[in-house]
Amino acid sequence: MSSRTSNNLRPGVYAPILTPYKDEGTGAIDLEAFSRSVARLARADVGMIIAGTLGEGPLLDQEERTSLAKCAKSTLESLNLEDQIPLIIGVMGASVRECVAQSKAAAEAGANAVYVADSLFPGAHG
């Protein structure tokens, strides 16, 4: 994982951010619109949850998750809020190995924390 020091999660409001798509039929993520959402929430002092389970999160591939995390971190840095606004990235996969890989990628992209969704595999709790 990254050797950077991560700020701790803090009490407060954390909002899930929807992943906007370009209206061109390609399924491409609209990073400009996503960045505007990040900036709006950051200015309101709201922590962020990216690629969550209540929306498109389960449908994103690793490259898309990483792209969203990097975009959010870059937006926070441009606002000088990267140390104040925590980023949580949703992690979900069909194996522990996949979830660990996604967690490492999230940390490298600037996430402060991840949450692993286990509801995708009912009955898999042993």
Contacts in CASP RR format, 6 or more apart in sequence:
PFRMAT RR
TARGET T0000
AUTHOR 0000-0000-0000
METHOD contacts of the structure
MODEL  1
MSSRTSNNLRPGVYAPILTPYKDEGTGAIDLEAFSRSVARLARADVGMII
AGTLGEGPLLDQEERTSLAKCAKSTLESLNLEDQIPLIIGVMGASVRECV
AQSKAAAEAGANAVYVADSLFPGAHG
1 104 0 8 1.000
1 107 0 8 1.000
1 108 0 8 1.000
2 107 0 8 1.000
2 108 0 8 1.000
2 110 0 8 1.000
4 110 0 8 1.000
6 107 0 8 1.000
6 112 0 8 1.000
6 113 0 8 1.000
7 83 0 8 1.000
7 84 0 8 1.000
7 86 0 8 1.000
7 112 0 8 1.000
8 112 0 8 1.000
9 86 0 8 1.000
9 88 0 8 1.000
9 112 0 8 1.000
9 113 0 8 1.000
10 86 0 8 1.000
12 47 0 8 1.000
13 45 0 8 1.000
13 46 0 8 1.000
13 47 0 8 1.000
14 46 0 8 1.000
14 47 0 8 1.000
14 48 0 8 1.000
14 49 0 8 1.000
14 86 0 8 1.000
14 88 0 8 1.000
15 41 0 8 1.000
15 46 0 8 1.000
15 47 0 8 1.000
15 48 0 8 1.000
15 49 0 8 1.000
16 48 0 8 1.000
16 49 0 8 1.000
16 50 0 8 1.000
16 52 0 8 1.000
16 54 0 8 1.000
16 55 0 8 1.000
17 34 0 8 1.000
17 37 0 8 1.000
17 38 0 8 1.000
17 41 0 8 1.000
17 48 0 8 1.000
17 49 0 8 1.000
17 50 0 8 1.000
17 72 0 8 1.000
18 37 0 8 1.000
18 55 0 8 1.000
18 56 0 8 1.000
19 29 0 8 1.000
19 34 0 8 1.000
19 50 0 8 1.000
19 51 0 8 1.000
19 55 0 8 1.000
19 56 0 8 1.000
19 57 0 8 1.000
19 60 0 8 1.000
19 64 0 8 1.000
19 68 0 8 1.000
20 29 0 8 1.000
20 30 0 8 1.000
20 33 0 8 1.000
20 34 0 8 1.000
20 37 0 8 1.000
21 27 0 8 1.000
21 28 0 8 1.000
21 29 0 8 1.000
21 30 0 8 1.000
22 28 0 8 1.000
22 29 0 8 1.000
22 30 0 8 1.000
29 64 0 8 1.000
29 67 0 8 1.000
29 68 0 8 1.000
31 67 0 8 1.000
31 68 0 8 1.000
31 71 0 8 1.000
34 68 0 8 1.000
34 71 0 8 1.000
34 72 0 8 1.000
35 71 0 8 1.000
35 72 0 8 1.000
35 74 0 8 1.000
35 75 0 8 1.000
38 48 0 8 1.000
38 71 0 8 1.000
38 72 0 8 1.000
38 75 0 8 1.000
38 76 0 8 1.000
39 75 0 8 1.000
39 79 0 8 1.000
41 47 0 8 1.000
41 48 0 8 1.000
41 85 0 8 1.000
42 48 0 8 1.000
42 75 0 8 1.000
42 76 0 8 1.000
42 79 0 8 1.000
42 81 0 8 1.000
42 85 0 8 1.000
43 79 0 8 1.000
45 84 0 8 1.000
45 85 0 8 1.000
46 85 0 8 1.000
47 85 0 8 1.000
47 86 0 8 1.000
47 87 0 8 1.000
47 88 0 8 1.000
48 72 0 8 1.000
48 85 0 8 1.000
48 86 0 8 1.000
48 87 0 8 1.000
48 88 0 8 1.000
49 88 0 8 1.000
49 89 0 8 1.000
49 90 0 8 1.000
49 115 0 8 1.000
50 65 0 8 1.000
50 68 0 8 1.000
50 69 0 8 1.000
50 72 0 8 1.000
50 87 0 8 1.000
50 88 0 8 1.000
50 89 0 8 1.000
50 90 0 8 1.000
50 111 0 8 1.000
51 57 0 8 1.000
51 60 0 8 1.000
51 64 0 8 1.000
51 65 0 8 1.000
51 68 0 8 1.000
51 89 0 8 1.000
51 90 0 8 1.000
52 90 0 8 1.000
52 117 0 8 1.000
53 90 0 8 1.000
53 92 0 8 1.000
53 117 0 8 1.000
53 119 0 8 1.000
53 120 0 8 1.000
57 65 0 8 1.000
57 90 0 8 1.000
57 92 0 8 1.000
58 92 0 8 1.000
58 117 0 8 1.000
58 120 0 8 1.000
60 68 0 8 1.000
62 101 0 8 1.000
62 102 0 8 1.000
62 105 0 8 1.000
65 89 0 8 1.000
65 90 0 8 1.000
65 102 0 8 1.000
65 105 0 8 1.000
65 106 0 8 1.000
66 105 0 8 1.000
66 106 0 8 1.000
66 108 0 8 1.000
66 109 0 8 1.000
68 89 0 8 1.000
69 87 0 8 1.000
69 89 0 8 1.000
69 105 0 8 1.000
69 106 0 8 1.000
69 109 0 8 1.000
69 110 0 8 1.000
69 111 0 8 1.000
70 109 0 8 1.000
70 110 0 8 1.000
72 87 0 8 1.000
73 82 0 8 1.000
73 87 0 8 1.000
73 109 0 8 1.000
73 110 0 8 1.000
73 111 0 8 1.000
76 82 0 8 1.000
76 85 0 8 1.000
76 87 0 8 1.000
86 112 0 8 1.000
86 113 0 8 1.000
87 110 0 8 1.000
87 111 0 8 1.000
87 112 0 8 1.000
87 113 0 8 1.000
88 111 0 8 1.000
88 112 0 8 1.000
88 113 0 8 1.000
88 114 0 8 1.000
88 115 0 8 1.000
89 102 0 8 1.000
89 106 0 8 1.000
89 109 0 8 1.000
89 111 0 8 1.000
89 113 0 8 1.000
89 114 0 8 1.000
89 115 0 8 1.000
90 102 0 8 1.000
90 106 0 8 1.000
90 114 0 8 1.000
90 115 0 8 1.000
90 116 0 8 1.000
90 117 0 8 1.000
91 99 0 8 1.000
91 102 0 8 1.000
91 103 0 8 1.000
91 106 0 8 1.000
91 114 0 8 1.000
91 115 0 8 1.000
91 116 0 8 1.000
91 117 0 8 1.000
92 99 0 8 1.000
92 102 0 8 1.000
92 116 0 8 1.000
92 117 0 8 1.000
92 120 0 8 1.000
93 99 0 8 1.000
93 102 0 8 1.000
93 120 0 8 1.000
94 121 0 8 1.000
99 116 0 8 1.000
102 114 0 8 1.000
103 114 0 8 1.000
103 116 0 8 1.000
106 114 0 8 1.000
107 114 0 8 1.000
118 124 0 8 1.000
118 125 0 8 1.000
END
